[in-house]
C-alpha cells in the first residue's frame, strides 16, 4: 500500500512539480501563485507528462510501469 502511494506521487505529482519549478523567466510569477493553484498545476502537468510518456513508450512497444516511473523507483 505504501509503495502504491509512493508510485502515485512519483507519477502524479513529481514531474509537474519539477516542471513548475523549472528555472525559466516566468518563475517569479508562478511562485507568487497561491499554494492550492501551484499544487493544481503540478498535478495537471504531471498527468499530461505521464500520459504522453506512457503513450510514447507504448507506441515504441516497450511500455512497463517500471519504465514509466524510471530509475527513481524501478
Secondary structure, 3 states (H helix, E strand, C coil): CHHHHHHHHHHHHHHHHHHHCCCCCCHHHHHCCCHHHHHHHHHHHHHHHHHHHHHHHHHCCCCCHHHHHHHHCC
